[in-house]
């Protein structure tokens, strides 16, 4: 059975890593590499923080929707409807329509 060779390798090691480091030193200079690494780390930290905030907001929104659905689906035992008041209001509306016409 032939082993599959990936077209794109994994993490560079050995000579590849040395070549990459040499190119970085040539491009940015030895003094700027630590600053570049530090700023990259800070940017990654800010991105992670922002992602976590968005995830928390989404979870809160989902929790709010769940509680709203529960509130809509449950009926409060103390809530009553005054059917006589509704009938009286309907009669008053009908009377107003008749008198205005």
TIPASE-152812 format. One line per 3 residues: number of its first residue (from 1); for each residue x, z, y of N, C-alpha, C. Coordinates in steps of 0.1 Angstrom, whole numbers, plus 5000, padded with zeros to 4 digits. Example, Ala and Ser with C-alpha at 12.3 -4.5 7.8 and 13.67 -1.06 7.14 Angstrom:
2
1) 5132/5078/4943/5123/5078/4955/5132/5078/4967; 5128/5071/4978/5137/5071/4989/5129/5079/5000 .
//
This chain:
101
1) 5008/5000/4988/5000/5000/5000/5009/5000/5012; 5006/4991/5022/5015/4990/5034/5010/5000/5044; 5020/5006/5051/5016/5016/5061/5013/5008/5074 .
4) 5003/5013/5081/4999/5007/5093/5008/5011/5105; 5013/5002/5113/5021/5006/5124/5012/5004/5136; 5010/5015/5144/5001/5014/5155/5008/5005/5166 .
7) 4999/4998/5173/5004/4989/5183/5008/4997/5196; 5001/5007/5198/5005/5016/5209/5009/5029/5203; 5022/5033/5206/5027/5045/5200/5021/5058/5206 .
10) 5025/5069/5200/5020/5081/5205/5029/5086/5216; 5033/5099/5216/5042/5104/5226/5056/5099/5224; 5062/5094/5235/5076/5089/5234/5086/5100/5230 .
13) 5095/5097/5222/5105/5107/5218/5119/5100/5217; 5129/5107/5217/5143/5102/5215/5147/5093/5226; 5151/5081/5223/5156/5071/5233/5146/5067/5243 .
16) 5133/5066/5239/5123/5062/5248/5121/5072/5259; 5121/5085/5256/5120/5096/5265/5132/5096/5275; 5144/5093/5270/5155/5093/5279/5154/5081/5289 .
19) 5149/5070/5285/5148/5058/5294/5137/5061/5304; 5126/5068/5300/5116/5071/5310/5121/5081/5320; 5128/5091/5316/5134/5101/5325/5144/5094/5335 .
22) 5152/5085/5330/5162/5078/5338/5155/5070/5349; 5144/5063/5345/5136/5055/5355/5130/5064/5365; 5125/5075/5361/5119/5085/5371/5129/5089/5381 .
25) 5141/5093/5376/5152/5097/5385/5156/5086/5394; 5157/5074/5390/5160/5063/5398/5150/5060/5409; 5137/5061/5405/5126/5058/5414/5124/5069/5425 .
28) 5124/5081/5420/5120/5092/5429/5132/5101/5434; 5143/5100/5428/5154/5109/5431/5153/5122/5425; 5164/5129/5422/5164/5142/5415/5157/5153/5423 .
31) 5157/5152/5436/5151/5163/5444/5136/5162/5444; 5130/5150/5443/5116/5148/5445/5108/5150/5432; 5115/5150/5420/5108/5151/5407/5101/5165/5406 .
34) 5108/5176/5409/5100/5189/5408/5088/5189/5418; 5090/5184/5430/5078/5184/5439/5067/5175/5434; 5071/5164/5428/5061/5155/5422/5053/5162/5410 .
37) 5061/5169/5402/5055/5176/5391/5046/5187/5395; 5050/5194/5406/5042/5205/5411/5029/5200/5417; 5030/5189/5425/5017/5184/5431/5008/5178/5420 .
40) 5014/5172/5410/5006/5167/5399/4999/5179/5392; 5006/5190/5390/4999/5201/5383/4988/5207/5392; 4991/5208/5405/4980/5213/5414/4968/5204/5414 .
43) 4970/5191/5414/4959/5182/5414/4951/5183/5401; 4958/5185/5390/4951/5186/5377/4943/5199/5377; 4949/5210/5383/4942/5223/5384/4929/5221/5392 .
46) 4930/5215/5403/4918/5212/5412/4908/5204/5405; 4912/5194/5398/4903/5186/5390/4895/5194/5380; 4903/5202/5373/4897/5211/5362/4887/5221/5369 .
49) 4891/5226/5380/4882/5236/5387/4869/5229/5391; 4870/5217/5397/4858/5210/5401/4849/5206/5390; 4856/5202/5378/4848/5198/5367/4840/5210/5361 .
52) 4847/5222/5361/4840/5234/5357/4828/5238/5366; 4830/5236/5379/4819/5239/5388/4807/5230/5386; 4810/5217/5384/4799/5208/5381/4792/5211/5368 .
55) 4800/5215/5358/4794/5219/5345/4785/5231/5347; 4790/5241/5354/4782/5253/5357/4769/5250/5364; 4770/5241/5374/4758/5237/5381/4748/5230/5372 .
58) 4753/5222/5364/4744/5215/5354/4737/5224/5345; 4745/5234/5340/4739/5244/5331/4728/5253/5338; 4731/5256/5351/4721/5264/5359/4709/5255/5361 .
61) 4710/5243/5364/4699/5234/5366/4691/5233/5353; 4698/5232/5342/4691/5230/5329/4684/5243/5326; 4690/5255/5329/4683/5268/5327/4671/5269/5336 .
64) 4672/5265/5348/4661/5265/5358/4649/5257/5352; 4652/5245/5347/4642/5236/5342/4635/5243/5330; 4643/5249/5321/4638/5256/5309/4629/5267/5313 .
67) 4633/5275/5323/4624/5286/5328/4612/5281/5335; 4613/5270/5342/4601/5264/5348/4591/5259/5338; 4596/5253/5327/4587/5248/5317/4581/5260/5310 .
70) 4588/5271/5307/4582/5283/5301/4572/5289/5310; 4574/5289/5323/4564/5295/5332/4552/5286/5333; 4553/5273/5332/4542/5264/5332/4534/5265/5319 .
73) 4541/5268/5308/4534/5267/5295/4527/5281/5292; 4531/5292/5299/4525/5304/5296/4514/5307/5305; 4504/5314/5301/4492/5318/5309/4493/5332/5311 .
76) 4492/5337/5324/4492/5351/5327/4478/5357/5324; 4479/5368/5316/4466/5374/5312/4458/5380/5323; 4465/5383/5334/4458/5389/5346/4452/5379/5355 .
79) 4456/5366/5353/4451/5356/5362/4437/5352/5358; 4427/5353/5368/4414/5349/5365/4409/5339/5375; 4399/5331/5372/4394/5321/5381/4380/5325/5385 .
82) 4378/5326/5398/4365/5329/5403/4356/5317/5403; 4349/5315/5392/4341/5302/5391/4330/5302/5401; 4324/5313/5404/4313/5313/5414/4318/5308/5428 .
85) 4330/5312/5432/4336/5308/5445/4338/5293/5445; 4342/5288/5433/4344/5273/5433/4331/5266/5434; 4321/5271/5427/4308/5264/5428/4302/5265/5442 .
88) 4304/5277/5449/4300/5278/5462/4307/5268/5472; 4320/5267/5470/4327/5257/5478/4322/5243/5476; 4319/5239/5464/4314/5226/5461/4300/5224/5467 .
91) 4292/5234/5467/4279/5233/5473/4280/5232/5489; 4290/5239/5494/4292/5238/5509/4296/5224/5513; 4305/5218/5505/4310/5205/5508/4299/5195/5507 .
94) 4290/5196/5497/4279/5187/5495/4269/5188/5507; 4267/5200/5512/4258/5203/5523/4264/5196/5536; 4277/5198/5538/4284/5192/5549/4283/5177/5549 .
97) 4284/5171/5537/4283/5156/5536/4269/5152/5539; 4259/5159/5535/4245/5155/5537/4241/5156/5552; 4247/5167/5559/4243/5169/5573/4250/5159/5582 .
100) 4263/5155/5578/4270/5145/5586/4265/5131/5584; 4258/5128/5574/4254/5115/5571/4241/5111/5577 .
//
